[in-house]
Amino acid sequence: MTDLASCRTQAEADVVSRHLPSGYTAEPNAVTTVSGSASASASDHNSPREPQDSLSLQGGDIHREIFKIEARPKLGQRSATFSQPTTRTSSTFRPHDIIPASEQRAPGGFRRQFIQQQQRLNTVTTPVTRNFVSFLALYGSFAGEDLAESEEVSVAPTGDEEDTQPTETRPLLGRRKSSRRPVKPGDAGTVKSFFTLLKAFIGTGIMFLPKAFKNGGILFSSVTLIIVALLSCLSFHLLLLCRRRYGGGYGELGATIGGPKLRAIILGSITLSQIGFVCSGIIFVAENLGSFFEAVTPGRTMGLGTKKLIATQLVLLIPLALIRDISRLGPVALLADIFIFIGLFYIWFYDISTIATSGINPSVELFNPRDFTLTIGSSIFTYEGIGLILPIQASMAEPGKFPRLLYIVMVIITIIFASVGTLCYATFGSSTRVEIISNYPQTSKLVNAVQFLYSIAILVGTPVQLFPATRIIETKVFGERVSGKKSSSIKWKKNAFRTFLTALCGLISILGASDLDKFVALIGAFACVPLVYIYPALLHFKGVAQSPWIKAGDVFLCVVGLGAMIYSTAVTVSTWIRQ
């Protein structure tokens, strides 16, 4: 034990000595010279000066203990104390983007490290959940935007802090309380992210593809769908590159790269596209329920037209729109996902069996020169998952694997979309309807059940799709930190606003119910094209691109997107007016 203690003392002394000025040491047998001693001064001129004890330096009793920390043994987790913590040197416990100590010692180094640390803490990285509703509720973010209900921050101490006695570890100020959900590190695996991406892209739009294939022809529509998928992958890649450099959501990228105006434009397009999705879903449900009632009550006139069924839906949608915590709809939304996939499996089964026995419908065209422009907008409308790309990437434990996963999912959903559009159009030909389930035998109880369940699935998902648009507009109108939790006046104002917005969607649905396929094409061309093709290329051009060729590619994609938006919108509106 004596040898061990002496070795330990010598090791500590060596560590301290490396930091001392010349002529001083931390050895236990060092000489301590008393200033002003005549005998000592007389002998100094005739003999070499021995190293002096470091305790004779100013503050020597303090800095000696500080320098000894490096030589102290690394204790286990359970035996470590506050004065002697465990030092973890493995790179596993260090963030990959931490600034080295040498750079932190430079002027402004501590400030840069603090800013980067705050950016990491503020990044929305939460795990993927079971269904789309819980996904939105937990993220509180659509397109990476913070859409959670915010409350006024309070600094009042909690009850536990008031009851406990003050200690050295108690903070001087009370903890700040906020209703915002705590940020959690992303821990979603590849499998969870894979299925979440599938659910993000497969929605209402897939049911509009059969009529879109009829409008464009089976060959032209297939080629258009593949081109749209490739351009969408390119745009998603550009958006991810911007996210990698600047961080934040879609609107935050716009503010960082292009300023507040670009952010407002991006959020406006998101709001417009979501309202378009809601209106098309309301029309789809009304037409499907109308066909369902006609099939189950043959020979009876119920007097329920599309407009009345839209108004009837508002009776259910308005109370659902007032729900702040939409995760309460989680079990119903999970059941709705099951209904959607049941409908898809039935479509595949019936179409394949019919084509195998009767062949392709003779009225199928390769190219329809009359209405082919409607196919472009409907195809873009189908890829409606761009708002969830950034949150899903942030939720992954390994975000670097997300691009490859996204491309795999894009290939799979393109095959699913093309198969549904091709098989349905090849089965029914020129008689293909917008509400495709109405084409199937209405005397079949299974068809009636699929038709009803699919309508309910879309109806239940409508408040979820309206939620991002509602929160974006509410934040603009009432302010980000204004909440109705403590003010009944604010709460009822927000309730009135949500009621008005839901009723407005119903009114738009009634106006667009005459031609649902044209309404879908208009939403896809006017609202979705900028989000998918124009804004990502613009952000990449202004904030990331360096090479002239890459910038030229961004400009080309912007021009193509702008031209497609103007042309498809103009042709769709003119076709709608003529008919």
Secondary structure, 3 states (H helix, E strand, C coil): CHHHHHHHHHHHHHHHHCCCCCCEECCCCCECCCCCCHHHHHHHCCCCCCCEEHHHCCCHHHHHHHHHHHHCCCCCCCCCCCCCCCCCCCHHHCCCCCCCHHHHCCCCHHHHHHHHHHHHHHCCCCCCCCCHHHHHHHHCEECCEECCCCCCCECCCCHHHHHCCCCCCCCCCCCCECCCCCCCCCCECHHHHHHHHHHHHCCHHHHHHHHHHHHHCHHHHHHHHHHHHHHHHHHHHHHHHHHHHHCCCHHHHHHHHHCHHHHHHHHHHHHHHHHHHHHHHHHHHHHHHHHHHHHHCCCCCCCCCHHHHHHHHHHHHHHHHCCCCHHHHHHHHHHHHHHHHHHHHHHHHHHHHHHHHHCCCCCCCCCCCCCHHHHHHHHHHHCCCHHHHHHHHHHECCHHHHHHHHHHHHHHHHHHHHHHHHHHHHHHHHHCCCCHHHHCCCCCHHHHHHHHHHHHHHHHHHHHHHHHHHHHHHHHHHCCCCCCCCCHHHHHHHHHHHHHHHHHHHHHHHHHCCCHHHHHHHHHHHHHHHHHHHHHHHHHHHHCCCCHHHHHHHHHHHHHHHHHHHHHHHHHHHHHHHC
